[in-house]
Amino acid sequence: MLKRGDRISILPQYRNPGEEQFIWVVAGDEEKGRVDISPLNSGLSFIPIETVPAYMVKAKRTDSGRKISIFEGPLKGLRKKLS
């Protein structure tokens, strides 16, 4: 289950050209097979939120298998953008 703040990647078959350049994060907890996602480094003055089916994305994980969150570790400075 994806939670707010989890780093994700959009699976290649669902990705639009150029989207691999963005830092994608879950903006709202997964619910009923859907999840709200946002690119944090889009350069826009507002953060766009897109709702997609959960099967289109996967959580980024550390080498030990733990999900990466912007609320912990070196990425916690990004959480202000998501608030």
Backbone as CSV, one residue per row, in Angstrom:
resi,resn,N_x,N_y,N_z,CA_x,CA_y,CA_z,C_x,C_y,C_z
1,MET,0.846,-1.184,0.000,0.000,0.000,0.000,0.888,1.244,0.000
2,LEU,0.594,2.165,-0.878,1.352,3.400,-0.988,0.784,4.450,-0.034
3,LYS,1.684,5.140,0.647,1.301,6.164,1.621,1.840,7.523,1.200
4,ARG,1.204,8.573,1.664,1.635,9.946,1.394,3.105,10.108,1.772
5,GLY,3.869,10.658,0.848,5.291,10.887,1.086,6.193,9.829,0.490
6,ASP,5.654,8.674,0.084,6.474,7.633,-0.525,7.007,8.105,-1.872
7,ARG,8.290,7.859,-2.111,8.882,8.101,-3.434,8.418,6.989,-4.353
8,ILE,8.081,7.324,-5.571,7.608,6.322,-6.533,8.255,6.564,-7.887
9,SER,8.099,5.590,-8.749,8.422,5.779,-10.157,7.226,5.284,-10.956
10,ILE,6.994,5.939,-12.079,5.933,5.509,-12.975,6.513,4.404,-13.848
11,LEU,5.809,3.298,-13.969,6.297,2.193,-14.774,6.481,2.643,-16.225
12,PRO,7.537,2.173,-16.893,7.869,2.662,-18.247,6.721,2.605,-19.247
13,GLN,5.900,1.594,-19.192,4.821,1.475,-20.176,3.726,2.523,-19.985
14,TYR,3.705,3.204,-18.852,2.693,4.227,-18.577,3.271,5.640,-18.548
15,ARG,4.554,5.760,-18.714,5.258,7.034,-18.578,5.203,7.837,-19.880
16,ASN,4.959,9.129,-19.765,5.036,10.038,-20.906,6.491,10.456,-21.097
17,PRO,6.887,10.814,-22.313,8.272,11.242,-22.536,8.660,12.391,-21.597
18,GLY,9.813,12.272,-20.971,10.331,13.303,-20.076,9.972,13.119,-18.614
19,GLU,8.988,12.274,-18.310,8.560,12.115,-16.915,9.602,11.417,-16.048
20,GLU,10.543,10.731,-16.662,11.573,10.060,-15.872,12.519,11.062,-15.209
21,GLN,12.476,12.312,-15.616,13.336,13.349,-15.038,12.821,13.885,-13.703
22,PHE,11.564,13.632,-13.400,10.958,14.201,-12.193,11.142,13.309,-10.973
23,ILE,11.120,13.935,-9.797,11.059,13.222,-8.524,9.574,13.071,-8.223
24,TRP,9.059,11.836,-8.339,7.641,11.573,-8.126,7.397,11.131,-6.697
25,VAL,6.302,11.588,-6.134,5.961,11.269,-4.758,4.451,11.073,-4.646
26,VAL,4.051,10.265,-3.674,2.631,10.047,-3.409,2.106,11.253,-2.632
27,ALA,1.087,11.910,-3.178,0.504,13.095,-2.547,-0.677,12.750,-1.649
28,GLY,-1.261,11.584,-1.840,-2.386,11.129,-1.028,-2.378,9.614,-0.956
29,ASP,-2.688,9.061,0.196,-2.642,7.606,0.390,-3.433,6.861,-0.680
30,GLU,-2.936,5.675,-1.015,-3.643,4.812,-1.957,-5.005,4.455,-1.390
31,GLU,-6.014,4.538,-2.246,-7.372,4.231,-1.816,-8.154,3.676,-3.005
32,LYS,-8.784,2.539,-2.795,-9.617,1.897,-3.821,-8.870,1.695,-5.135
33,GLY,-7.581,1.342,-5.040,-6.799,1.055,-6.234,-6.297,2.269,-6.982
34,ARG,-6.459,3.459,-6.390,-5.989,4.696,-7.013,-5.065,5.423,-6.041
35,VAL,-4.196,6.255,-6.610,-3.254,7.000,-5.786,-3.012,8.368,-6.425
36,ASP,-2.896,9.404,-5.583,-2.569,10.754,-6.052,-1.055,10.892,-6.077
37,ILE,-0.504,11.339,-7.222,0.942,11.499,-7.347,1.271,12.912,-7.800
38,SER,2.494,13.355,-7.479,2.955,14.693,-7.855,4.434,14.667,-8.186
39,PRO,4.849,15.469,-9.179,6.282,15.664,-9.408,6.748,16.845,-8.563
40,LEU,7.807,16.652,-7.789,8.245,17.726,-6.893,9.176,18.724,-7.561
41,ASN,9.829,18.334,-8.626,10.797,19.228,-9.258,10.330,19.665,-10.648
42,SER,9.071,20.016,-10.773,8.517,20.401,-12.075,8.865,21.838,-12.458
43,GLY,9.263,22.652,-11.493,9.585,24.042,-11.768,8.360,24.956,-11.793
44,LEU,7.194,24.388,-11.569,5.973,25.184,-11.542,5.789,25.843,-10.173
45,SER,5.031,26.922,-10.114,4.802,27.604,-8.845,3.800,26.853,-7.966
46,PHE,3.096,25.884,-8.535,2.190,25.033,-7.776,2.556,23.580,-8.086
47,ILE,2.187,22.676,-7.220,2.489,21.264,-7.433,1.260,20.585,-8.024
48,PRO,1.375,20.119,-9.270,0.234,19.424,-9.870,0.021,18.061,-9.212
49,ILE,-1.218,17.666,-9.058,-1.556,16.363,-8.490,-2.366,15.606,-9.528
50,GLU,-1.964,14.375,-9.765,-2.645,13.523,-10.738,-3.076,12.245,-10.036
51,THR,-4.295,11.797,-10.265,-4.783,10.540,-9.721,-4.635,9.471,-10.789
52,VAL,-3.927,8.386,-10.435,-3.675,7.298,-11.379,-4.003,5.965,-10.714
53,PRO,-4.257,4.926,-11.521,-4.414,3.595,-10.937,-3.096,3.173,-10.277
54,ALA,-3.171,2.530,-9.138,-1.975,2.156,-8.371,-1.054,1.214,-9.140
55,TYR,-1.591,0.447,-10.096,-0.737,-0.478,-10.838,0.221,0.235,-11.793
56,MET,0.039,1.543,-12.014,0.898,2.293,-12.919,2.199,2.752,-12.277
57,VAL,2.296,2.630,-10.960,3.479,3.114,-10.247,4.029,2.037,-9.323
58,LYS,5.300,2.217,-8.936,5.870,1.333,-7.926,6.699,2.165,-6.961
59,ALA,6.743,1.719,-5.725,7.493,2.427,-4.686,8.986,2.252,-4.912
60,LYS,9.731,3.328,-4.732,11.191,3.227,-4.765,11.624,2.647,-3.430
61,ARG,12.621,1.784,-3.473,13.079,1.098,-2.263,14.585,1.189,-2.114
62,THR,15.028,1.110,-0.866,16.456,1.071,-0.593,16.990,-0.311,-0.958
63,ASP,18.296,-0.487,-0.875,18.899,-1.788,-1.153,18.387,-2.864,-0.204
64,SER,17.986,-2.468,0.986,17.474,-3.436,1.963,15.986,-3.724,1.772
65,GLY,15.326,-3.048,0.806,13.929,-3.312,0.520,12.939,-2.368,1.181
66,ARG,13.435,-1.407,1.959,12.559,-0.462,2.654,12.109,0.644,1.709
67,LYS,10.822,1.034,1.779,10.321,2.125,0.943,11.009,3.433,1.308
68,ILE,11.220,4.274,0.300,11.837,5.581,0.510,10.723,6.607,0.670
69,SER,10.821,7.429,1.710,9.826,8.455,1.985,10.499,9.817,2.049
70,ILE,9.784,10.857,1.627,10.345,12.205,1.741,10.183,12.753,3.149
71,PHE,9.550,12.014,4.036,9.391,12.456,5.417,10.523,11.963,6.308
72,GLU,11.422,11.147,5.760,12.545,10.602,6.526,13.820,10.694,5.699
73,GLY,14.946,10.660,6.363,16.225,10.595,5.679,16.588,11.861,4.927
74,PRO,17.458,11.725,3.919,17.993,12.905,3.234,16.976,13.688,2.411
75,LEU,15.820,13.117,2.124,14.820,13.812,1.320,13.801,14.588,2.149
76,LYS,13.944,14.595,3.479,12.913,15.217,4.304,12.762,16.718,4.066
77,GLY,13.738,17.351,3.436,13.608,18.766,3.096,12.572,19.021,2.018
78,LEU,12.220,17.997,1.253,11.230,18.141,0.190,9.798,18.150,0.708
79,ARG,9.591,17.732,1.956,8.230,17.599,2.459,7.470,18.917,2.491
80,LYS,8.181,20.038,2.592,7.507,21.340,2.589,6.734,21.558,1.292
81,LYS,7.273,21.052,0.194,6.601,21.196,-1.090,5.302,20.434,-1.131
82,LEU,5.232,19.319,-0.427,4.048,18.464,-0.476,2.965,18.924,0.487
83,SER,3.299,19.744,1.458,2.326,20.173,2.471,1.287,21.113,1.932
